[in-house]
């Protein structure tokens, strides 16, 4: 996910210790060497996290600011906006194999760094081009050629992001021993959250008064930040030929058979897909909702991101320090789903009543539920893999998230436009999205009750690769 991958250091350290997840001896780990059992120093982890810091900033601009500007200031249809911006999620099936290619095909003696840098270069170029294609859509009144061009730019953006992301996660795995990976991922994803808040302040500072020149300048600055911070993050950090190519990697056919063979695998895939879909169906409509229904400025709706992130941090802190250890992961996730569902019902009522007084607190509550979901859900996901096949399962879970995010991005705008056509009311159109999310999260809660990590391991270990 872009701004949805949120992890608690304290929580991961404790959950890894409690779960004591070990790779079965019958399924040895394949593919890459670790960092020789040595922990990465904290300062080096923070440096490695600069890439995620930049990714967090970019997510606010692409999904938080540009969609609002295209809808409110440019007057484009939300369905068109959601399809154009959301297409970047559908680059995942193309980009994930490119990232995994780094296992077997090094360049200049390095397995990860070249893929990260090339992917980042593509991302930065697409970022700089994004406002120009949006302005072209405005000037041509959303014509088909302009929409195709914009879609191509955002597909390129997604390809760069997912190529970089897959190789980047592999680099973290290469550089850290098994016992330290939770801490490492927690540090760099915490920096992503800080980046999200930094993106809010950057966007508000430059676009408090909207103009085309300011919009272009914002994205040019962001492209330079993405490239510069990624260079600082990874340059020289990877030892040459540190990752060893796997000679016994399973084929695509074997991977697919593995993924559809187990009942618990299918349940978790659907649970993850459903949870992400209904949590983030509002991703591209929340800021336009603030402008269209509540009459808020660009700066005020951009601050939704800050309230949401404060809520997420609070939820993660509570879950990581106490709730998950006391209640368990499933109950923590379930609580997050129910709290988020309540918040979406409240947002729907705000839309229908045009009440602005409580909207920021409701967004804060929504973020709190997401924080609980992220901590508990991540701990469950870490357990939903087995030794020797971790990459396959993590690839599948990544694909589930990308597909859900893509459908959420497109679906939010589609639901809005269909209901708007029927009701001729922006308030009803946005409320319908929030109520749909509330209902969908209840369905996700029901899926959660059928999930069993223990049964997953029994099924996975008994499934032969044929």
C-alpha positions as CSV (number, residue, x, y, z in Angstrom):
1,X,0.0,0.0,0.0
2,X,1.0,3.9,-0.5
3,X,-0.1,5.5,2.9
4,X,-1.7,2.5,4.5
5,X,1.4,0.5,5.6
6,X,1.8,1.6,9.2
7,X,3.8,-0.4,11.7
8,X,4.7,-0.1,15.5
9,X,8.2,-0.8,16.6
10,X,7.2,-1.7,20.1
11,X,4.5,-4.0,18.9
12,X,6.6,-5.9,16.4
13,X,9.4,-6.5,18.9
14,X,7.0,-8.0,21.4
15,X,4.9,-9.9,18.9
16,X,7.9,-11.5,17.2
17,X,9.2,-12.5,20.7
18,X,5.9,-13.9,21.8
19,X,5.0,-15.7,18.5
20,X,8.4,-17.2,18.1
21,X,7.8,-17.8,14.5
22,X,10.5,-20.1,13.1
23,X,11.0,-21.5,9.7
24,X,10.4,-25.3,9.6
25,X,13.6,-27.3,9.0
26,X,11.8,-29.2,6.2
27,X,11.4,-25.9,4.3
28,X,14.8,-24.1,4.4
29,X,15.0,-20.5,3.5
30,X,16.0,-19.9,-0.1
31,X,17.4,-17.1,-2.1
32,X,19.3,-14.5,-0.2
33,X,21.9,-14.2,2.6
34,X,21.2,-12.0,5.6
35,X,23.5,-9.5,7.2
36,X,25.6,-12.1,8.9
37,X,23.6,-11.9,12.1
38,X,24.6,-8.3,12.8
39,X,22.0,-5.7,13.6
40,X,21.9,-2.5,11.6
41,X,22.7,0.6,13.8
42,X,19.7,2.8,14.4
43,X,21.2,5.7,12.5
44,X,21.7,3.5,9.4
45,X,18.1,2.3,9.7
46,X,16.9,5.9,9.8
47,X,19.0,6.7,6.7
48,X,17.4,3.6,5.0
49,X,14.0,5.0,6.0
50,X,14.5,8.2,4.1
51,X,13.1,6.5,1.1
52,X,9.9,5.7,3.0
53,X,9.8,9.3,4.3
54,X,9.7,10.5,0.6
55,X,7.1,7.9,-0.3
56,X,4.9,9.1,2.5
57,X,5.2,12.7,1.3
58,X,4.4,11.6,-2.3
59,X,1.3,9.7,-1.2
60,X,-0.3,12.9,0.2
61,X,0.4,14.8,-3.0
62,X,-0.9,12.1,-5.4
63,X,-3.9,10.9,-3.4
64,X,-4.7,13.7,-1.0
65,X,-4.0,17.0,-2.9
66,X,-4.1,16.4,-6.7
67,X,-7.4,14.5,-6.6
68,X,-9.0,17.4,-4.6
69,X,-7.6,20.0,-7.0
70,X,-8.8,18.1,-10.1
71,X,-12.3,17.8,-8.6
72,X,-12.9,21.1,-7.0
73,X,-10.6,23.6,-8.6
74,X,-10.5,22.1,-12.1
75,X,-14.1,20.8,-12.1
76,X,-13.4,17.3,-13.5
77,X,-15.6,14.3,-12.9
78,X,-14.7,12.3,-9.9
79,X,-15.1,9.1,-11.8
80,X,-12.5,10.2,-14.3
81,X,-10.2,11.4,-11.5
82,X,-10.4,8.2,-9.6
83,X,-9.8,6.0,-12.7
84,X,-6.8,8.1,-13.8
85,X,-5.1,8.3,-10.4
86,X,-6.2,4.8,-9.3
87,X,-4.6,3.1,-12.3
88,X,-1.2,3.3,-10.6
89,X,-2.3,0.6,-8.2
90,X,-2.8,-1.8,-11.1
91,X,0.8,-1.6,-12.0
92,X,1.5,-4.0,-9.1
93,X,1.2,-7.2,-11.2
94,X,3.8,-5.7,-13.6
95,X,6.1,-4.2,-11.1
96,X,6.3,-6.9,-8.4
97,X,7.9,-9.5,-10.8
98,X,10.4,-6.7,-11.8
99,X,11.3,-6.2,-8.2
100,X,11.7,-10.0,-7.6
101,X,13.9,-10.1,-10.7
102,X,16.6,-8.5,-8.5
103,X,17.1,-11.8,-6.7
104,X,18.6,-13.4,-9.8
105,X,19.8,-10.6,-12.1
106,X,22.3,-8.1,-10.5
107,X,23.7,-5.1,-12.3
108,X,27.2,-3.8,-11.7
109,X,27.5,-6.3,-8.9
110,X,24.4,-5.1,-7.0
111,X,21.1,-7.0,-6.7
112,X,18.9,-4.3,-5.2
113,X,20.3,-0.8,-5.6
114,X,20.0,-0.5,-9.4
115,X,16.3,-1.6,-9.3
116,X,15.6,0.9,-6.5
117,X,17.3,3.8,-8.3
118,X,15.7,3.1,-11.8
119,X,12.3,2.6,-10.2
120,X,12.8,5.9,-8.3
121,X,13.9,7.7,-11.4
122,X,10.7,6.6,-13.2
123,X,8.6,7.6,-10.1
124,X,10.2,11.1,-9.9
125,X,9.7,11.7,-13.7
126,X,6.0,10.7,-13.4
127,X,5.5,12.8,-10.3
128,X,6.9,15.9,-12.1
129,X,4.6,15.2,-15.1
130,X,1.4,14.6,-13.0
131,X,0.2,18.2,-12.7
132,X,0.8,18.9,-16.4
133,X,-1.4,16.0,-17.5
134,X,-4.0,17.0,-15.0
135,X,-4.0,20.6,-16.4
136,X,-4.2,19.1,-19.9
137,X,-7.3,17.1,-18.8
138,X,-8.8,20.4,-17.6
139,X,-8.1,22.3,-20.8
140,X,-9.5,19.6,-23.0
141,X,-12.6,19.0,-20.7
142,X,-11.5,15.4,-19.9
143,X,-11.1,14.3,-23.6
144,X,-10.2,10.7,-24.3
145,X,-6.6,11.4,-25.6
146,X,-5.9,13.5,-22.5
147,X,-7.3,10.8,-20.2
148,X,-5.2,8.1,-21.9
149,X,-2.1,10.3,-21.5
150,X,-2.8,10.9,-17.9
151,X,-3.5,7.2,-17.3
152,X,-0.2,6.3,-18.9
153,X,1.7,8.7,-16.6
154,X,0.0,7.3,-13.5
155,X,0.6,3.7,-14.7
156,X,4.2,4.7,-15.1
157,X,4.2,6.2,-11.6
158,X,2.9,2.9,-10.2
159,X,5.4,0.8,-12.1
160,X,8.2,2.9,-10.6
161,X,6.8,2.8,-7.1
162,X,6.2,-1.0,-7.0
163,X,9.5,-1.8,-8.6
164,X,11.3,0.3,-6.1
165,X,9.2,-1.0,-3.2
166,X,9.7,-4.7,-3.8
167,X,13.5,-4.3,-4.3
168,X,13.6,-2.0,-1.2
169,X,11.9,-4.5,1.0
170,X,14.3,-7.2,-0.3
171,X,17.2,-5.0,0.6
172,X,15.9,-4.6,4.2
173,X,15.6,-8.4,4.4
174,X,19.2,-8.8,3.0
175,X,20.7,-6.4,5.5
176,X,19.0,-7.6,8.7
177,X,18.9,-10.9,10.5
178,X,15.6,-12.6,11.0
179,X,15.2,-11.5,14.6
180,X,15.8,-7.8,13.6
181,X,13.5,-7.4,10.6
182,X,10.5,-6.4,12.6
183,X,12.4,-3.6,14.2
184,X,13.9,-2.5,10.9
185,X,10.6,-2.4,9.1
186,X,9.0,-0.6,12.0
187,X,11.6,2.1,12.0
188,X,11.4,2.8,8.2
189,X,7.6,2.7,8.2
190,X,7.4,5.0,11.1
191,X,9.4,7.4,8.9
192,X,6.8,7.0,6.2
193,X,4.2,8.3,8.6
194,X,6.4,11.2,9.5
195,X,6.7,11.8,5.7
196,X,3.0,11.8,5.4
197,X,2.8,14.6,7.9
198,X,5.6,16.5,6.2
199,X,3.7,16.1,2.9
200,X,0.7,17.7,4.5
201,X,2.7,20.7,5.7
202,X,4.5,21.1,2.3
203,X,1.2,20.9,0.4
204,X,-0.5,23.4,2.7
205,X,2.4,25.7,2.6
206,X,2.6,25.9,-1.2
207,X,-1.1,25.5,-2.1
208,X,-2.8,27.5,0.6
209,X,-3.7,29.8,-2.3
210,X,-4.2,27.6,-5.4
211,X,-2.7,28.5,-8.8
212,X,-1.4,26.4,-11.7
213,X,2.1,27.6,-11.2
214,X,2.1,26.6,-7.5
215,X,0.7,23.2,-8.3
216,X,3.4,22.5,-10.9
217,X,6.1,23.8,-8.5
218,X,4.9,21.6,-5.7
219,X,5.2,18.4,-7.8
220,X,8.6,19.5,-9.2
221,X,9.9,19.9,-5.7
222,X,8.4,16.6,-4.7
223,X,10.0,14.8,-7.6
224,X,13.4,16.2,-6.6
225,X,12.8,15.2,-3.0
226,X,11.9,11.6,-3.9
227,X,15.0,11.2,-6.1
228,X,17.4,13.0,-3.6
229,X,16.2,11.2,-0.5
230,X,16.3,7.8,-2.1
231,X,19.8,8.4,-3.3
232,X,20.9,9.3,0.2
233,X,18.9,6.4,1.6
234,X,20.4,3.5,-0.4
235,X,23.7,4.7,-2.0
236,X,26.5,2.6,-0.8
237,X,24.5,0.7,1.8
238,X,24.3,-2.6,-0.1
239,X,27.4,-4.8,-0.1
240,X,28.3,-6.0,-3.6
241,X,26.8,-9.4,-4.5
242,X,25.4,-9.7,-1.0
243,X,22.2,-11.3,-2.2
244,X,22.7,-14.8,-3.7
245,X,20.4,-15.9,-6.5
246,X,18.1,-18.8,-5.8
247,X,18.6,-21.9,-7.9
248,X,15.4,-23.6,-6.8
249,X,12.8,-20.8,-7.0
250,X,9.4,-22.1,-7.7
251,X,7.6,-21.4,-11.0
252,X,4.7,-19.1,-11.5
253,X,2.4,-22.2,-12.0
254,X,3.6,-23.6,-8.7
255,X,3.1,-20.3,-6.9
256,X,-0.5,-20.0,-8.2
257,X,-1.3,-23.6,-7.2
258,X,0.1,-22.9,-3.7
259,X,-2.1,-19.8,-3.4
260,X,-5.4,-21.4,-4.3
261,X,-4.9,-24.8,-2.6
262,X,-5.5,-23.7,1.0
263,X,-8.8,-22.6,2.5
264,X,-7.2,-20.3,5.0
265,X,-5.0,-18.8,2.3
266,X,-8.1,-17.9,0.3
267,X,-9.8,-16.5,3.5
268,X,-6.9,-14.3,4.4
269,X,-6.5,-13.0,0.8
270,X,-10.2,-12.1,0.8
271,X,-10.0,-10.6,4.4
272,X,-7.0,-8.5,3.4
273,X,-8.6,-7.4,0.1
274,X,-11.9,-6.6,1.8
275,X,-10.4,-4.7,4.7
276,X,-8.2,-2.5,2.5
277,X,-11.0,-1.9,0.0
278,X,-13.6,-0.7,2.5
279,X,-11.1,1.2,4.7
280,X,-9.8,3.2,1.7
281,X,-12.8,3.5,-0.6
282,X,-12.8,7.1,0.7
283,X,-9.1,7.7,-0.3
284,X,-9.8,9.8,-3.3
285,X,-13.1,11.3,-2.2
286,X,-12.5,12.5,1.4
287,X,-10.8,15.8,0.4
288,X,-13.2,16.5,-2.5
289,X,-16.0,15.8,0.0
290,X,-14.7,18.5,2.3
291,X,-14.7,21.0,-0.6
292,X,-17.9,20.0,-2.3
293,X,-20.2,19.5,0.7
294,X,-18.6,21.3,3.6
295,X,-17.1,24.3,1.6
296,X,-13.6,23.8,3.0
297,X,-10.4,25.2,1.4
298,X,-7.5,23.2,0.0
299,X,-5.5,23.8,3.2
300,X,-8.4,22.7,5.4
301,X,-9.1,19.5,3.5
302,X,-5.4,18.7,3.3
303,X,-5.3,18.8,7.1
304,X,-7.6,15.8,7.1
305,X,-4.4,13.8,6.5
306,X,-2.8,15.2,9.6
307,X,-5.9,14.3,11.8
308,X,-6.0,10.9,10.2
309,X,-2.3,10.2,10.9
310,X,-2.6,11.4,14.5
311,X,-5.4,8.9,14.9
312,X,-3.4,6.1,13.3
313,X,-0.4,6.8,15.6
314,X,-2.7,6.8,18.6
315,X,-4.3,3.5,17.6
316,X,-0.9,1.9,16.9
317,X,0.6,3.1,20.2
318,X,-2.4,1.6,22.1
319,X,-2.3,-1.6,20.2
320,X,1.4,-2.0,20.3
321,X,1.9,-1.2,24.0
322,X,-1.0,-2.9,25.6
323,X,-4.2,-3.9,23.6
324,X,-2.8,-6.5,21.3
325,X,-0.8,-8.3,24.0
326,X,-3.9,-8.3,26.3
327,X,-6.6,-9.1,23.7
328,X,-4.7,-10.8,20.9
329,X,-4.3,-9.8,17.3
330,X,-7.8,-10.9,16.0
331,X,-9.6,-8.9,18.7
332,X,-7.4,-5.9,18.0
333,X,-8.1,-6.1,14.3
334,X,-11.8,-6.6,15.0
335,X,-11.9,-3.6,17.3
336,X,-10.2,-1.5,14.5
337,X,-12.8,-2.6,12.0
338,X,-15.8,-1.8,14.2
339,X,-14.4,1.7,15.2
340,X,-13.7,2.5,11.6
341,X,-17.2,1.4,10.7
342,X,-18.7,3.7,13.3
343,X,-16.6,6.6,12.0
344,X,-17.8,6.1,8.4
345,X,-21.4,6.1,9.6
346,X,-20.7,9.4,11.4
347,X,-19.1,10.8,8.2
348,X,-22.2,9.8,6.2
349,X,-24.4,11.7,8.7
350,X,-22.1,14.7,8.5
351,X,-22.5,14.7,4.7
352,X,-26.3,14.6,5.0
353,X,-26.5,17.3,7.6
354,X,-23.6,19.5,6.3
355,X,-22.2,19.7,9.8
356,X,-18.5,20.7,9.9
357,X,-18.1,20.9,13.7
358,X,-17.1,17.3,14.3
359,X,-15.6,16.3,11.0
360,X,-11.9,16.5,12.0
361,X,-12.6,14.5,15.2
362,X,-14.4,11.9,13.1
363,X,-11.4,11.6,10.7
364,X,-9.2,11.3,13.8
365,X,-11.4,8.4,15.0
366,X,-11.2,6.8,11.6
367,X,-7.4,6.9,11.8
368,X,-7.5,5.4,15.2
369,X,-9.4,2.4,13.9
370,X,-7.0,2.1,11.0
371,X,-4.1,2.1,13.5
372,X,-5.6,-0.8,15.4
373,X,-6.2,-2.6,12.1
374,X,-2.7,-2.1,10.8
375,X,-1.0,-3.3,14.0
376,X,-3.1,-6.4,14.5
377,X,-3.4,-7.1,10.7
378,X,0.4,-6.9,10.2
379,X,1.1,-9.3,13.0
380,X,-1.4,-11.8,11.5
381,X,0.2,-11.3,8.1
382,X,3.6,-12.0,9.4
383,X,2.4,-15.4,10.6
384,X,0.7,-16.2,7.3
385,X,3.8,-17.5,5.6
386,X,6.1,-20.5,5.9
387,X,9.9,-20.9,5.5
388,X,11.1,-21.2,2.0
389,X,7.9,-19.7,0.6
390,X,7.8,-16.4,2.4
391,X,8.4,-14.4,-0.8
392,X,5.5,-16.1,-2.5
393,X,3.0,-15.4,0.3
394,X,4.2,-11.8,0.9
395,X,3.9,-11.2,-2.9
396,X,0.3,-12.5,-2.7
397,X,-0.5,-10.3,0.2
398,X,1.1,-7.3,-1.5
399,X,-1.0,-8.1,-4.6
400,X,-4.2,-8.3,-2.5
401,X,-3.5,-4.8,-1.1
402,X,-2.6,-3.3,-4.4
403,X,-5.8,-4.7,-6.1
404,X,-7.9,-3.5,-3.2
405,X,-6.4,0.0,-3.3
406,X,-6.9,0.2,-7.0
407,X,-10.5,-0.9,-6.8
408,X,-11.0,1.5,-3.9
409,X,-9.6,4.4,-5.9
410,X,-11.8,3.7,-8.9
411,X,-14.8,2.5,-7.0
412,X,-15.1,5.6,-4.8
413,X,-15.4,7.9,-7.7
414,X,-17.8,5.5,-9.5
415,X,-20.1,5.1,-6.6
416,X,-20.1,8.9,-6.2
417,X,-21.0,9.6,-9.8
418,X,-23.7,6.9,-10.0
419,X,-25.5,8.1,-6.9
420,X,-25.1,11.7,-7.9
421,X,-26.8,10.9,-11.2
422,X,-29.7,9.3,-9.4
423,X,-30.0,11.7,-6.5
424,X,-28.7,15.0,-7.9
425,X,-27.2,15.6,-4.5
426,X,-23.4,15.8,-3.7
427,X,-24.2,15.2,0.0
428,X,-26.1,12.0,-0.7
429,X,-23.4,10.8,-3.2
430,X,-20.6,11.2,-0.7
431,X,-22.8,9.8,2.2
432,X,-23.4,6.6,0.1
433,X,-19.7,5.9,-0.1
434,X,-19.2,6.3,3.7
435,X,-22.2,4.1,4.5
436,X,-21.0,1.4,2.0
437,X,-17.6,1.4,3.7
438,X,-19.3,0.9,7.1
439,X,-21.3,-2.1,5.8
440,X,-18.2,-3.5,4.0
441,X,-16.2,-3.4,7.2
442,X,-18.8,-5.4,9.0
443,X,-18.5,-8.1,6.3
444,X,-14.7,-8.0,6.8
445,X,-15.2,-8.5,10.5
446,X,-17.2,-11.7,9.7
447,X,-14.4,-12.9,7.5
448,X,-11.9,-12.3,10.3
449,X,-13.9,-14.7,12.5
450,X,-13.2,-17.6,10.1
451,X,-9.4,-17.0,10.0
452,X,-7.0,-19.3,11.8
453,X,-3.2,-18.9,11.5
454,X,-2.7,-22.4,13.0
455,X,-4.9,-24.0,10.3
456,X,-3.1,-22.0,7.6
457,X,0.3,-23.5,8.7
458,X,-1.2,-27.0,8.7
459,X,-2.5,-26.5,5.2
460,X,0.6,-24.7,3.8
461,X,3.1,-27.3,5.2
462,X,1.0,-30.2,3.8
463,X,0.7,-28.7,0.3
464,X,3.3,-30.2,-2.1
465,X,4.8,-28.1,-5.0
466,X,3.8,-30.1,-8.1
